[in-house]
Amino acid sequence: MDFIVLEQGIDTTTPGGRLVFHFLAAMAEHDRELIRRAGSPSGAGSPDCRTS
């Protein structure tokens, strides 16, 4: 299945388009994980969520 977004120039029929699509999916997964951790009892202040 191919996915083409004309307005953003994402075309999964090309290697570059697949790369962009995978990157956006990874960013969404990362955001979802941060939201999940912020709602957990340990909260966002847990050692594994802190940045240096």
Sequence and secondary structure as in RCSB ss.txt:
>XXXX:A:sequence
MDFIVLEQGIDTTTPGGRLVFHFLAAMAEHDRELIRRAGSPSGAGSPDCRTS
>XXXX:A:secstr
   EETTTTEETTSHHHHHHHHHHHHHHHHHHHHHHHHTSTT TTSGGG   
